[in-house]
Amino acid sequence: MNRTSVLLLVTCCLTSTPNWTIDAQTTKGRADRTITRNTIGPKRRSRAKTSALSDRGGSTVGLDLHCLTKDADDNIWAGGSAFLQRGLLLRFDGKRIHPTLIPETWGVRKLSFISRDHGWMIADRHDLYGTSDGGLSWQKADLDLGPNPPNLETLFFSDAEHGWVGGWRGTIYHTNDGGLSWRRQESSTNLDINRLTFVNHLQGWAGAWKFGEGSALITTSDGGSTWKTILPDSMLYNFTFVDDFEGWALDEERGIVHTVDGGETWNVQRQPNATMLRLLFFLNKREGWVIGADALLHTVDGGQIWKRLNNEGLPFNPEDILFTDSVHGWAAETFGANLFRTNDAGITWEPISAGWQHKVADEVHQTVSYRGKNAIK
């Protein structure tokens, strides 16, 4: 379904009068590229026209979640899009979901939060933003991408000071001062960088792929000052590492694979079957999860044995997963922007209260369709 179809479908499906409005804070000019969020909260009933998105019992098609992350203060963050009109940011504090609409963007693609206040996001296609106030405001990073900017695809911070962002045509930028400045690194490849992971501020890996041109796994041991290709014809499409040497990955042909030499060689732990495995998450050297379209696998012995879980209540094809410990985990669903939680290591899942979704739908319609005092102009 394309962007036009989604908007037409949502706009035509529902009718009622909104009773929530956006507290629209002032958006600064484009000169300093600072944007402020729209906080969602109860307000006096609006006299505006009937909203086509405000039926509390109606569809939330057009709300999407794309990524999950956690911070050191135990908040769970999710990023996505609200009807391809606003960036969508969710924070779950253990009790409730706090939704935020981000003006001047149509979607949050990647997130990394170091703490409750400090975080980074890739928005739309080419933009990297940072926040130091928990998402109240966002400042655009000056990456100097040139006249033909590459799409940015992946983002990783190993600590508050050291971070990397990657994208098309071998693009990697690095900061060692918390985002005050960014420098381009030579990645050793012209393929598109679509995944970055680091175990500290020095040791990291990047996955590169481009349709029709191949794929590669590259690595650095000096924070990215130098990158080298270790698998020039990599079939890996998802990977994670727990230290300088040990990691796991999903291989297009071989299934779940394991390395103990920093990614130079990989050994099969579980052969592929009819299920297409998509997502991979490891807590430590022993415990991890792998998820596919209709299967959730769990190991507690470093992958020697993978047990298939019932995963009752888990959406058919989640977009991202993460676990904070051996029992508590989260999954994000793309369509409908549902956030699911497990308290038993993934055996059963339940959606977190979704009342915020219809409030977000109301506000997007009001700010996009009308030019009243609460509209973002």
C-alpha positions as a printed Julia matrix, in Angstrom:
377×3 Matrix{Float64}:
   0.0     0.0    0.0
   1.55    3.38  -0.99
   1.45    6.62   0.95
  -1.54    8.02  -0.94
  -3.55    4.84  -0.45
  -2.89    4.81   3.29
  -3.98    8.41   3.72
  -7.11    7.95   1.61
  -8.05    4.76   3.47
  -7.66    6.32   6.91
  -9.34    9.57   5.99
 -12.37    7.88   4.5
 -12.96    5.25   7.18
 -13.92    7.17  10.31
 -15.94   10.18  11.44
 -16.57   11.8   14.84
 -15.68   14.9   16.83
 -12.21   14.97  18.44
 -11.93   15.64  22.17
  -8.15   15.65  22.39
  -5.92   18.36  20.94
  -2.21   18.89  20.52
  -0.39   21.32  22.73
   1.65   22.62  19.81
   4.87   24.22  20.98
   6.64   26.76  18.8
   8.74   25.26  16.02
  11.93   27.21  15.44
  13.06   28.22  11.98
  15.05   26.01   9.67
  18.21   28.04  10.16
  19.14   26.22  13.37
  17.16   23.09  12.41
  15.65   22.7   15.86
  12.26   21.07  16.1
  10.05   20.75  19.14
   7.66   17.94  19.79
   3.9    17.94  20.11
   2.84   16.53  23.46
  -0.49   14.75  23.56
  -2.8    15.39  26.49
  -6.42   16.1   27.43
  -7.72   19.48  26.38
 -11.04   21.28  26.07
 -13.22   19.91  23.28
 -12.33   21.55  19.99
 -14.85   23.45  17.89
 -13.05   22.43  14.73
 -14.73   20.42  12.01
 -15.45   16.74  12.54
 -12.21   14.74  12.37
 -12.15   11.87   9.92
  -9.6    10.03  12.07
 -11.05   10.41  15.53
 -13.42    7.46  15.96
 -12.1     5.73  19.1
 -13.38    2.39  17.83
 -12.02    2.81  14.32
  -8.99    1.77  12.36
  -5.44    2.81  13.15
  -4.11    1.78   9.75
  -1.37    4.28   8.97
   0.33    4.16  12.37
   3.59    2.22  12.03
   6.47    1.24  14.31
   9.9     0.56  12.83
  12.41    0.3   15.68
  12.93   -0.34  19.4
  15.65    0.63  21.85
  16.13    0.92  25.61
  18.05    3.38  27.74
  20.06    3.08  30.95
  17.08    4.35  32.97
  14.87    1.37  31.97
  12.67    3.26  29.52
  11.62    1.45  26.33
  11.51    3.63  23.21
   9.82    2.95  19.88
   9.96    4.99  16.69
   7.76    5.07  13.62
   5.36    7.12  11.55
   1.88    8.57  11.99
   0.14    8.35   8.61
   3.37    9.38   6.85
   2.66   12.91   8.11
   4.56   13.06  11.42
   7.37   11.2   13.1
   6.07    9.03  15.94
   8.0     8.47  19.18
   6.8     6.3   22.07
   8.31    6.02  25.54
   7.19    3.26  27.91
   8.21    3.94  31.51
   7.02    0.63  32.93
   3.48    1.85  33.59
   2.2     3.67  30.53
   3.05    4.74  27.01
   3.94    8.39  26.39
   3.39    9.21  22.67
   5.03   12.12  20.9
   4.45   13.53  17.42
   7.53   15.12  15.85
   6.82   17.93  13.37
   8.86   18.5   10.21
   9.43   14.77   9.86
   7.24   12.02   8.44
   8.89    9.04  10.12
  11.44    7.86  12.69
  13.49    5.03  11.17
  16.15    4.31  13.82
  16.6     5.22  17.49
  19.38    5.14  20.06
  18.84    6.45  23.61
  21.72    6.49  26.09
  19.61    7.81  28.97
  16.13    9.17  29.65
  17.25   12.55  28.3
  19.92   11.85  25.66
  19.02   10.16  22.4
  19.42   10.12  18.63
  17.15    9.32  15.71
  17.33    8.89  11.96
  14.29   10.66  10.56
  12.91   10.49   7.02
  15.76    9.51   4.66
  18.77   11.75   5.19
  18.43   13.4    8.6
  20.07   12.65  11.95
  18.73   14.43  15.04
  19.82   14.5   18.67
  17.92   15.37  21.85
  19.17   16.26  25.32
  15.77   16.75  26.96
  14.03   13.41  26.44
  12.59   14.33  23.05
  11.15   17.75  23.93
  13.35   19.22  21.22
  15.59   17.83  18.47
  18.66   19.36  16.85
  19.78   18.29  13.4
  23.35   17.01  13.17
  25.61   18.61  10.58
  26.9    15.62   8.61
  27.78   17.53   5.43
  26.29   14.82   3.2
  26.79   16.81   0.01
  24.46   17.69  -2.89
  23.35   14.09  -3.4
  22.87   12.91   0.19
  22.78    9.16   0.82
  19.92    7.54   2.69
  20.86    6.88   6.3
  20.0     3.33   7.37
  21.56    2.47  10.74
  22.64    4.09  14.0
  24.62    2.91  17.04
  26.0     4.57  20.19
  28.32    2.56  22.43
  28.19    5.22  25.17
  27.25    8.87  25.58
  30.29   10.11  23.64
  30.89    7.57  20.85
  28.39    6.98  18.06
  28.2     5.96  14.4
  25.64    6.37  11.64
  25.7     4.48   8.34
  23.97    4.63   4.98
  24.11    4.21   1.24
  27.32    4.07  -0.8
  29.51    3.0    2.1
  28.66    6.03   4.22
  29.8     5.97   7.86
  30.03    9.02  10.13
  31.43    8.99  13.67
  31.33   11.24  16.73
  33.56   11.03  19.81
  32.15   14.08  21.58
  28.51   13.18  22.05
  27.42   14.48  18.67
  28.93   17.96  18.82
  30.91   17.09  15.71
  30.82   14.28  13.13
  33.54   13.03  10.8
  33.22   10.76   7.81
  35.11    7.46   7.97
  36.46    5.42   5.07
  34.44    2.21   5.19
  36.38    0.18   2.58
  33.17   -0.53   0.64
  30.77    1.19  -1.76
  27.9    -1.05  -0.72
  25.08    0.34   1.42
  25.76    0.18   5.17
  22.56   -1.25   6.7
  23.69   -2.43  10.14
  26.17   -1.27  12.78
  27.03   -2.79  16.15
  29.81   -2.14  18.66
  30.81   -3.88  21.91
  32.8    -0.85  23.11
  34.06    2.42  21.63
  36.72    0.61  19.59
  35.49   -2.79  18.4
  32.61   -2.9   15.95
  31.13   -4.43  12.81
  29.05   -3.17   9.89
  26.9    -5.04   7.42
  26.85   -3.84   3.81
  24.54   -4.85   0.99
  23.27   -3.57  -2.33
  20.84   -5.26  -4.67
  22.62   -6.74  -7.66
  26.08   -5.85  -6.35
  26.62   -8.18  -3.4
  27.14   -7.93   0.34
  29.98   -7.79   2.87
  30.8    -7.83   6.58
  33.36   -5.24   7.63
  34.98   -4.64  11.02
  37.07   -2.13  12.97
  39.21   -2.39  16.09
  40.03    1.31  16.39
  36.62    2.97  16.5
  36.35    3.19  12.74
  39.6     5.0   11.95
  40.2     1.96   9.75
  37.65   -0.55   8.47
  38.48   -3.82   6.77
  36.35   -6.35   4.92
  36.4    -9.8    6.51
  33.58  -11.45   4.55
  33.48  -10.06   0.98
  30.55  -12.27  -0.06
  28.63  -12.33   3.19
  25.19  -13.92   3.29
  24.52  -12.48   6.74
  21.51  -10.19   7.04
  21.34   -9.78  10.82
  24.08  -10.15  13.41
  25.04   -9.32  16.98
  28.19   -9.6   19.11
  28.63   -9.92  22.88
  32.4    -9.28  23.0
  35.37   -8.77  20.66
  35.17  -12.33  19.36
  31.82  -14.04  19.9
  28.66  -13.35  17.94
  25.63  -14.8   16.19
  24.02  -14.06  12.86
  21.26  -15.09  10.48
  22.53  -16.44   7.18
  20.34  -16.54   4.07
  21.41  -20.08   3.21
  22.64  -21.64   6.46
  20.24  -20.39   9.14
  21.58  -19.44  12.58
  25.38  -19.2   12.59
  27.96  -18.55  15.32
  31.48  -17.08  15.42
  34.21  -17.08  18.08
  36.89  -15.28  16.04
  35.35  -11.87  15.53
  33.41  -12.79  12.4
  36.2   -14.31  10.3
  34.48  -17.71  10.24
  30.93  -18.83  11.06
  29.59  -22.27  12.04
  26.0   -23.41  11.66
  23.98  -23.82  14.87
  20.55  -24.45  13.36
  19.72  -25.2    9.75
  17.05  -23.13   8.04
  13.58  -24.55   7.47
  10.37  -23.28   5.95
  10.36  -20.34   8.37
  12.2   -17.23   7.26
  14.13  -16.02  10.31
  14.32  -12.23  10.56
  15.26  -10.86  13.98
  18.03  -11.74  16.44
  18.68  -10.59  20.0
  21.24  -11.79  22.57
  21.46  -10.7   26.21
  24.82  -12.32  26.89
  26.99  -15.27  25.86
  24.32  -17.81  26.74
  20.84  -16.41  26.23
  19.25  -15.21  23.03
  16.15  -15.19  20.84
  15.54  -15.51  17.1
  12.21  -14.71  15.51
  10.66  -15.49  12.15
   7.29  -15.09  10.49
   5.71  -17.89  12.53
   8.36  -19.0   15.02
  10.21  -17.74  18.1
  13.36  -19.64  19.09
  15.12  -19.35  22.46
  18.51  -20.56  23.72
  20.04  -20.54  27.2
  23.3   -22.33  26.29
  24.83  -20.1   23.66
  22.94  -21.7   20.8
  23.84  -25.35  21.28
  20.11  -26.0   21.69
  17.4   -23.79  20.24
  13.92  -24.34  21.69
  10.83  -23.33  19.78
   8.42  -21.33  21.95
   4.65  -21.19  21.64
   4.93  -17.36  21.52
   1.21  -17.03  22.23
  -0.09  -13.56  21.4
   2.98  -12.42  19.44
   2.15  -10.59  16.19
   2.7   -12.56  13.0
   5.7   -10.61  11.78
   7.08   -8.05  14.28
   9.42   -5.36  13.02
  11.78   -5.37  16.01
  12.34   -7.11  19.37
  14.43   -6.52  22.47
  14.83   -8.03  25.93
  15.97   -6.24  29.08
  16.6    -9.42  31.07
  15.86  -13.14  30.94
  12.08  -12.74  31.27
  11.06   -9.26  30.11
  10.89   -8.46  26.42
   9.17   -6.2   23.89
   8.13   -6.5   20.26
   7.0    -3.77  17.84
   4.44   -4.41  15.11
   4.65   -2.37  11.93
   1.03   -1.9   10.91
  -1.17   -0.48  13.67
   1.83    0.5   15.81
   1.16   -2.14  18.44
   3.72   -2.67  21.21
   3.75   -6.12  22.83
   5.3    -7.26  26.11
   6.31  -10.62  27.58
   7.02  -11.43  31.23
   7.96  -15.1   30.74
  10.93  -15.02  28.32
   8.73  -14.97  25.23
   6.31  -17.83  25.87
   3.29  -15.5   26.01
   2.83  -11.92  24.81
   0.23   -9.25  25.42
  -0.31   -5.82  23.84
   0.33   -2.78  26.0
  -2.73   -0.54  26.31
  -3.42    0.99  22.91
  -5.63    3.93  23.9
  -2.98    6.39  22.73
  -3.33    5.31  19.11
  -6.67    6.99  18.48
  -5.55   10.14  20.24
  -2.56   10.32  17.89
  -4.86    9.79  14.91
  -7.03   12.72  16.05
  -4.08   15.05  16.4
  -2.48   14.2   13.07
  -5.71   14.91  11.27
  -6.21   18.22  13.08
  -2.69   19.52  12.47
  -2.56   18.43   8.83
  -6.11   19.24   7.73
  -6.91   22.47   9.6
  -5.15   25.75  10.14
  -6.57   26.58  13.55
  -4.53   27.8   16.49
  -3.27   24.26  17.22
  -2.08   23.55  13.69
   1.6    23.22  12.86
   2.32   25.56   9.96
